[in-house]
Amino acid sequence: MSGADLMERIYREVLNIKERLEVVERLLVPEVEVSDGELEELRALRAEALRGEAVSWREVKKKVEELIT
């Protein structure tokens, strides 16, 4: 088996594992409906994070928990 064949086999296996992980993720992470206001708030938190502003993990976790309960 050549190096290229081995790399192709490894790549296919990685893709297979990725697909299985995505299935598990869909099973574990429920999809929830969010209101426009909640979505806007999450977008604002994301924008803050992308700008490099500190966003407390506890704050984000609290907001997410509020959305799913």
GUZA-121468 format. One line per field, with one value per residue: residue number from 1; residue in one letter; x, y, z of N, C-alpha, C in turn. Coordinates in pm, 1 decimal, m for minus. Atoms other than C-alpha are relative to their C-alpha. Layout:
<recs>
num	NUM	...
residuo	A	...
n.X	X	...
n.Y	Y	...
n.Z	Z	...
ca.X	X	...
ca.Y	Y	...
ca.Z	Z	...
c.X	X	...
c.Y	Y	...
c.Z	Z	...
</recs>
This chain:
<recs>
num	1	2	3	4	5	6	7	8	9	10	11	12	13	14	15	16	17	18	19	20	21	22	23	24	25	26	27	28	29	30	31	32	33	34	35	36	37	38	39	40	41	42	43	44	45	46	47	48	49	50	51	52	53	54	55	56	57	58	59	60	61	62	63	64	65	66	67	68	69
residuo	M	S	G	A	D	L	M	E	R	I	Y	R	E	V	L	N	I	K	E	R	L	E	V	V	E	R	L	L	V	P	E	V	E	V	S	D	G	E	L	E	E	L	R	A	L	R	A	E	A	L	R	G	E	A	V	S	W	R	E	V	K	K	K	V	E	E	L	I	T
n.X	85.1	m81.1	30.7	121.0	113.7	18.2	57.2	139.1	75.4	10.3	92.1	136.7	37.3	24.7	131.6	98.7	8.6	64.5	143.3	57.8	2.5	108.2	124.5	5.9	25.7	141.7	78.0	m26.3	28.3	134.6	29.4	105.1	46.8	m34.0	69.8	m85.3	m75.0	m104.5	m97.7	m74.8	m88.5	m110.0	m83.7	m75.3	m106.0	m97.3	m73.5	m93.0	m109.1	m81.0	m77.9	m101.9	45.3	15.4	134.9	m8.6	58.9	118.9	107.5	45.5	65.3	127.8	90.0	38.0	90.3	128.3	64.3	46.3	94.2
n.Y	m117.8	m121.0	m106.2	m70.1	87.3	m4.6	m131.2	1.7	82.3	m75.9	m111.1	54.8	37.9	m125.3	m48.1	89.6	m34.6	m131.5	19.9	64.0	m99.2	m93.6	68.6	0.0	m137.3	m30.3	72.4	m53.0	m143.1	m18.9	m123.7	m73.6	m121.2	m120.7	m118.2	m96.7	m72.0	88.7	15.6	m125.9	m3.9	92.2	m62.8	m107.4	65.5	50.8	m114.9	m42.3	97.7	m16.1	m123.7	23.4	m44.2	112.2	46.0	99.1	128.2	17.8	m79.7	68.3	123.4	m37.6	m39.5	120.5	76.5	m68.7	23.6	138.5	39.4
n.Z	0.0	9.7	m95.6	45.0	m30.6	m145.1	m33.4	46.9	m96.0	m124.5	26.4	3.7	m137.0	m73.0	44.1	m58.4	m142.1	m7.1	22.8	m118.5	m108.3	28.5	m36.2	m146.8	m41.8	23.3	m100.2	m133.9	m9.6	54.4	70.6	m69.1	64.2	m74.6	49.2	68.7	m101.8	m50.6	106.7	7.6	m116.0	26.9	103.0	m64.7	m77.5	96.4	53.9	m105.0	m4.2	120.3	m14.7	m101.4	m131.7	m92.2	m28.6	m106.3	33.1	m84.2	58.6	121.2	m43.0	m59.9	108.1	73.2	m85.7	0.0	127.9	17.4	m105.9
ca.X	0.0	141.9	154.0	m114.6	m345.7	m291.3	m364.3	m685.1	m796.8	m724.4	m910.3	m1218.7	m1214.7	m1189.7	m1491.5	m1680.5	m1602.1	m1705.5	m2043.6	m2102.8	m2012.0	m2256.9	m2532.8	m2449.8	m2445.4	m2792.1	m2918.3	m2759.1	m2818.6	m3188.3	m3312.4	m3519.5	m3729.1	m3605.8	m3784.0	m3654.5	m3548.9	m3356.1	m3188.4	m3088.4	m2943.5	m2736.9	m2615.4	m2511.5	m2314.6	m2149.4	m2056.8	m1899.8	m1696.5	m1582.5	m1469.1	m1257.5	m1464.5	m1474.8	m1793.5	m1832.3	m1888.4	m2131.8	m2331.8	m2346.8	m2434.5	m2709.5	m2857.5	m2853.1	m3012.9	m3283.7	m3353.3	m3392.6	m3603.3
ca.Y	0.0	335.5	643.4	808.8	507.6	510.9	883.9	831.7	553.2	769.0	1062.8	848.0	715.6	1069.0	1172.5	867.2	953.2	1315.4	1203.6	976.9	1256.6	1490.0	1231.1	1200.4	1579.2	1608.6	1347.8	1514.5	1880.9	1949.3	2201.9	2470.8	2752.5	3097.1	3425.3	3708.7	3892.3	3593.7	3545.6	3911.3	3884.1	3580.5	3764.6	4058.6	3825.3	3664.3	4005.0	4102.2	3781.9	3837.0	4188.5	4036.2	4173.9	3953.1	3752.9	3560.3	3190.0	3188.9	3464.7	3280.1	2953.0	3125.9	3278.7	2942.8	2767.8	3034.3	2971.7	2596.8	2595.5
ca.Z	0.0	m100.2	116.0	m95.2	m54.4	321.0	339.1	137.2	372.4	676.6	521.4	447.9	804.8	945.3	734.3	858.3	1220.9	1160.8	1022.7	1321.7	1564.1	1389.5	1433.7	1803.5	1837.0	1681.2	1928.1	2232.0	2153.5	2121.2	1871.8	2035.4	1903.4	2003.9	1974.9	1760.8	2077.6	2208.4	1873.1	1863.1	2214.1	2113.6	1804.4	2021.7	2252.3	1949.8	1808.0	2140.9	2139.2	1779.6	1868.2	2143.3	2426.3	2731.6	2761.7	3083.4	3024.0	3315.2	3148.8	2817.9	2990.9	3187.5	2870.9	2691.4	2987.7	2995.8	2628.7	2662.3	2977.6
c.X	89.7	m41.2	m127.4	m124.9	m31.4	m63.6	m147.0	m87.7	m21.8	m100.0	m145.2	m46.9	m29.3	m136.8	m111.8	m20.4	m70.5	m151.5	m66.6	m7.5	m112.2	m135.7	m17.6	m32.1	m147.0	m88.4	13.5	m41.3	m136.4	m12.6	m115.9	m38.3	39.8	m73.7	98.3	86.5	115.0	110.0	85.9	98.6	120.2	93.1	85.7	115.9	108.8	84.4	102.4	121.1	91.5	84.2	108.9	m38.0	m22.5	m147.7	13.4	m68.5	m125.5	m119.3	m57.3	m76.2	m137.8	m101.1	m48.7	m96.4	m137.6	m76.3	m58.1	m95.0	m129.8
c.Y	124.1	101.9	74.5	m82.1	2.5	131.7	6.7	m81.5	74.4	113.1	m47.7	m37.5	123.7	56.7	m84.4	31.5	133.5	m12.8	m62.9	96.3	101.3	m61.3	1.8	140.5	36.1	m70.1	62.6	145.5	25.3	132.1	67.2	122.2	118.4	117.1	91.6	76.7	m82.1	m19.5	124.4	11.2	m92.4	56.3	110.5	m58.8	m53.4	114.3	50.4	m93.9	16.3	126.6	m15.3	49.6	m123.3	m29.1	m111.8	m129.6	m23.6	76.1	m68.1	m126.6	29.5	36.2	m121.8	m83.6	63.8	m28.9	m140.4	m44.6	74.7
c.Z	0.0	105.3	m36.2	30.5	149.3	41.9	m41.8	95.1	130.7	m16.6	m1.9	139.7	84.7	m38.1	59.6	147.5	17.7	m18.6	121.7	117.7	m21.4	33.6	151.4	50.4	m18.4	102.5	138.9	17.6	m62.0	m75.5	71.8	m82.3	87.9	m63.6	m72.3	99.1	55.2	m103.9	m13.2	116.2	m19.6	m106.3	59.8	81.6	m93.4	m55.7	101.2	2.8	m121.3	4.2	106.3	137.8	86.5	23.1	102.1	m43.3	82.1	m57.0	m124.7	36.6	57.8	m108.4	m77.6	81.7	6.3	m128.8	m12.1	111.1	m12.7
</recs>
